Amino acid sequence: MKPQVPAVDPKRAEAVFEDAKPRYTVQQAKVEANRCLYCHDAPCIKACPTDINIPEFIRKIGTGNVQGAARTILESNVLGTSCARVCPVEVLCVGDCVHNLQGVPPIQIGKLQRFATDAAMDAGWQFFEAGKDTGKSVGLVGAGPASLAAAHRLRRFGHKVTIYEKGNTLGGLNTTGVAPYKLKADASLAEVEWILSIGGIEIVSNVEVPTQLSWAELEKKHDALFLGLGLGADSWLDVPGKQLAGVRGAVDFIAELKAKPVDLSAVKHAVVVGGGNTAIDAVRELLVLKAKKVGALESVTMVYRGTEAGMSGYVHEWAYAKEEGAQVSWQAQPIAFEGKDRVTGLRCTRLDAAKKPIAGTDFTVPADLVLLAVGQAKLGALVAGLAGVKVDKGVIVTDEAGATGRPGVYAGGDCRNGGKEVVNAAGEGRDAAEAIDAFFKAGGRRG
Amino acid sequence: MVDLTTNCAGIVSPNPFWLASAPPANSGAQIQRAFEAGWGGAVWKTLGQPIQNVSSRFGAVGYRGTAAVGFNNIELITDRPLEVNFREIYETKKKFPKHAVVVSLMVETEAEWKEIIARAEDAGADGLELNFGCPHGMCERGMGSAVGQEPKVNERITGWVMKYAKKPVLVKLTPNVSDILPHGMAAKRGGANGVSLINTIKSIIGVDLDTFTPMPVVAGQSTNGGYCGSAVRPIALHMVGALARHREFGLPISGIGGVTNWRDAVEFLLLGASNVQVCTEVMLRGYRIVEDMIEGLSQYMEEKGFKSVQDMVGKAVPRFSEWGNLDMNYETVAKIDAAKCIGCQLCLVACHDGAHQCIHPSKDSAVRVPVVDEAECVGCNLCQIVCPVDGCITMAKVENGFPPASWNEHLSQGAKLRPKKGAH
């Protein structure tokens, strides 16, 4: 039976967002494809965490072989459709395009990839078949990009695959967390549907591991496990007023606006705390909602403890945010949320270069909504029941292929890398599937 | 500004840029606009018994996103009444007395030639061009390239023309021959004042993959057309050069074939053409391209110290020889400028797959600049050709101690040749 991909709410807040980088027309794609030098042993491939053969797929677009282009992309990365839109290409493939070295605009690889993969999704081109049944079974925990990439590759090898998802949606942060001007939930779910169309990927939703389904049970049912657990809930600031209404986690808020309507009728001033990519995403998303006159938004301010040069978010993303009208308070440390029941302001103090508070510099930023983008909880006790699986600084320790210290248990994605890009998760999931297959072929048995 | 006045076989024009006999030179209104834009002369689209054309008429080959590196057509000679053409020739000459108006002609019998020559000269033509080159439509009727491919017929008809013509006569040669020399010599024996070449090359421009029809498509069918445009320039240069360097030929040449800009024009002049004619690039970009042609040529002449166009005609001819006279001991190797290299490694893959396997990746995997094995490099130039960075790869001369020696000298005098490279 074909697994059901959940529907999206047409009235969800993200519906008003427009594509930041719309799909190329055939003409645009041709012109751009023909600029590619078709490098040998290309730097762009090396910069891609899923080593997509970029010059090859671009050449195929240039010759009108769009189907072949899509196959080349998806062969390396079954999440190539979402990655085309959400990858920070500026610091990956595009950043390493040799054109940069002679002051020529680099090839717009992401846009070309989107051109080919969107065509594949639209037409429903199928390139891959499930392998002959091997009798082996793999359980994957979490239905995000890492597990999906692993599941697809495992099915090509002929292994049975079951994905366990604690929620009721599929696609992980691709569906619930990516900025809507890059990728909307429906596009993510269409990609999930395409991935599942290889057949034989069983989905078990609304089951939390290990509380509702123990590790022992999972290990009994499957010959190997893949952990694609993602990260935990938004981290919180332990300062007075932290329980006030209107103080929210950024990831939680973004998930809401991607799934349903949001009520911002009482929010004139929004503040985002943090300096990473989630903070910038939240700022940019609020700015879109302001521009679209959703609610009463008048200002969007980022409050960050460090300096502009020291922020961990991508430079190119922050440049967009500034263009779009983001306000910012650098070297500011929140010390309290002000307000009675609802938050009305964020009390801050200035920090010096060593991030030490400067006495007498307290000030209040008016805020009817404060989004906390100060990190997500790492894995704690979640994998405690799996002896041999080590957790270091909140992430699962694996070898390069994704094997944990426990035979037959592999991990990939945010729970392993601490929160990187979709493309990293896709690569780690794929490679872990290869490792699991090798483990089976080597007659691997769990200890 | 330098003087660009040009004389080709006695036909004088303010600059060496003429429109070739083709759609851009179809009517008086067009040619007058071209003269206003700066063109020095025009060869009127071939006059003869007006024909009827088909739809469609043109096709093009693109390459990696460039729309028309090559072009072809199945259009015939003029389809407009002769009296209209002659009236417009008269009007054009009246408005532009200093510009060259050459009239291209194509008829069958001696009587027809006699009559049409008289009418063209009466209308004010500065010269005549005999269309012995058209490779489609007209040749099946015994004209065009059917004449140009038979030296005897060429000579006979040229002889007829020379009996009646008072103005200079250029014979337009077809490239659809294995050797251009006998055809140029036939025109000379017929008494022509000069030749113009090349006409278009017999071609099929492409095939429609969906309808299985060659192009250009005419009601589900096609036919051979005349190939032209930038892609044919090397063929034209070769044929112009072959005539220019032939000791007994000696007639002025009007160079045609893939001239798109002033650089292309200079190449023709250096290989022995007295002027150039342009069609395809005008069809693709309009008469306005002549502004850059005039400026570019003028600047080039000033830079090189040429006082007149004639000064540069044939400058490259002495350096065009047969293979057997080339210096076998001249040795070059590729040098890659690491400071300019962007690491695309196109040179590496080209050398490995298409040449002599002597460009290798750096031993340091962090370095993308490839390494040339100079002991193996045969100096073929392929790497330089594929390199996307101007001046990054140069071919450097190697001092190998062997005095110059050609293959002919080796055979006839036993001249010593350097050891072969890359032949193991």
HADDOCK unambig.tbl for C-alpha pairs under 7 A between the chains (distance, minus, plus):
assign (segid A and resid 31 and name CA) (segid B and resid 65 and name CA) 6.35 0.50 0.50
assign (segid A and resid 34 and name CA) (segid B and resid 64 and name CA) 5.50 0.50 0.50
assign (segid A and resid 34 and name CA) (segid B and resid 65 and name CA) 5.65 0.50 0.50
assign (segid A and resid 39 and name CA) (segid B and resid 344 and name CA) 4.61 0.50 0.50
assign (segid A and resid 39 and name CA) (segid B and resid 345 and name CA) 5.99 0.50 0.50
assign (segid A and resid 39 and name CA) (segid B and resid 346 and name CA) 5.79 0.50 0.50
assign (segid A and resid 40 and name CA) (segid B and resid 344 and name CA) 6.16 0.50 0.50
assign (segid A and resid 40 and name CA) (segid B and resid 345 and name CA) 5.21 0.50 0.50
assign (segid A and resid 40 and name CA) (segid B and resid 346 and name CA) 5.81 0.50 0.50
assign (segid A and resid 40 and name CA) (segid B and resid 349 and name CA) 6.30 0.50 0.50
assign (segid A and resid 42 and name CA) (segid B and resid 344 and name CA) 6.75 0.50 0.50
assign (segid A and resid 98 and name CA) (segid B and resid 342 and name CA) 5.60 0.50 0.50
assign (segid A and resid 98 and name CA) (segid B and resid 343 and name CA) 6.61 0.50 0.50
assign (segid A and resid 98 and name CA) (segid B and resid 344 and name CA) 6.29 0.50 0.50
assign (segid A and resid 101 and name CA) (segid B and resid 342 and name CA) 5.68 0.50 0.50
assign (segid A and resid 102 and name CA) (segid B and resid 342 and name CA) 6.94 0.50 0.50
